[in-house]
Amino acid sequence: MKFLDGLTRSVCRCVLVSWLLATLGAIPHFVVSVQTEERLVASPNDIIVYQCHHGAAYTAAWQRKLFVTFVSFYLFVSPACVMTYCYANIVRVVGLRAGT
């Protein structure tokens, strides 16, 4: 693994944390998705088509609302907060370096 020689431990840790957070963010999709198998009759062989249906696992309306709220938060609200924080820090540092 020579390509990792130049990386510091902190960079490797950040990459690992990013992968773990991405995996955690994908867990709700595994819970509410259902894979189905459909056979299409064609000559001479049958064709098997696999489809993934979202929301087939909901048994109540509140479950769909909870899932949509959670997905909205981790796909839109939390990244918007992180970007706002980062941009505010960039503007602050540029302002301090410019002497204003």
Stockholm file with secondary structure:
# STOCKHOLM 1.0

chainA/1-100         MKFLDGLTRSVCRCVLVSWLLATLGAIPHFVVSVQTEERLVASPNDIIVYQCHHGAAYTAAWQRKLFVTFVSFYLFVSPACVMTYCYANIVRVVGLRAGT
#=GR chainA/1-100 SS CGGGTTCCHHHHHHHHHHHHHHHHHHHHHHHHEEEEEEEECCSSSCEEEEEEEETTTCCSHHHHHHHHHHHHIIIIIHHHHHHHHHHHHHHHHHHHHHTC
#=GC SS_cons         CGGGTTCCHHHHHHHHHHHHHHHHHHHHHHHHEEEEEEEECCSSSCEEEEEEEETTTCCSHHHHHHHHHHHHIIIIIHHHHHHHHHHHHHHHHHHHHHTC
//
